[in-house]
Amino acid sequence: MATYVLVHGGCHDSWCWHKVAPILRKKGHLVKTPDLPGHGNDKTPIQKVTLQLCSEKVCNVIDKCAEPVILVGHSMGGLVISHVAEQLPDRIKTLVYLAAIMLRNGESWTLEIDKALHRLNVSEDETYFTNKEEFAVETYYNDCSAEDIAMAKRHLGPEAMTMFKTPVCVSSERFGRVPRIYIETLHDQTVDPEIQKKMYRATPCLNVISLNTGHSPFLSAPEQVASCLLSLAKRVAFGN
C-alpha cells in the first residue's frame, strides 16, 4: 500500500481529484487531497496566501502520514511540492509533476503569468486574479466533456499573484535527492508543452510520461492518470 498526497493547481481545489482518488483507493492505497489555503473549504483570505503558507499546509498533511508519500502536484501545485520536498525530503518517496510548474532555484513564473494577463481579471490591488469566463474552457478544459466543464467551472476561484511571482527556493542537497517524475500533457493550453519540455530537461527526472490530453487529465483521462500513479506505487514497492 502507498500513500498519495494530491495537490491541486491554481484557481482549483481538491474537487479536481474526485475521479482519480477513488481509483487509487479501490486499489488499497491511502489518498490525501488537501485544499490549499484560500481554496475550496480552506477559508484563508486569498490576499494572505503565499507559497510558504501553501507548502506548510501540505507539510502538515505529510507529517500526519504513517509513511513517506508519493507527492503529486498539478500545474501551480508543482511550485508547492518543490518547496515541500526542500523542507521534508525524507518524507517523500517520489515527486510527480502533472502538467506542473517545475522550476530551478531562484526562478519564478512571473514572465509566464504576465503573458497570460489578457485571460485574467486582476484585482485592483494586484494581489489576486480570477479567470475570464470566455477563456476558462480553452485554457483548462479543452478536451473535457460538457458535464465536467460545467462542474469544474463551479469550483474555479481566485488565485494569489504571489504564488507565481515568488522565486522557488530549492537545493540539490534536499530537493535534489528526491526522485522526480514528470507527466506531460501534449495538448495543454495552460502550461505549453514546449515549456513543459524545457522544465523537465532543465531539472532532469527519472521518467517522463506523455498523455495526449489538455491541462486537466484528471477530468478527461482519470484512468490514465491513475494508471501512471499506480505504476509508481509498484516501482517504489520493488525498489526500482
Secondary structure, DSSP 4 states (H G I P E B T S, - for coil): --EEEEE--TT--GGGGTTHHHHHHHTT-EEE-PPPTTSTT----GGG--HHHHHHHHHHHHHTSSS-EEEEEETTHHHHHHHHHHH-GGGEEEEEEES-----TT--SHHHHHHTGGGEEE-TTSSEEEE-HHHHHHHH-TTS-HHHHHHHHHH---EETHHHHSPP---TTTGGGS-EEEEEETT-SSS-HHHHHHHHHHS--SEEEEESS-S-HHHH-HHHHHHHHHHHHHHHHTT-
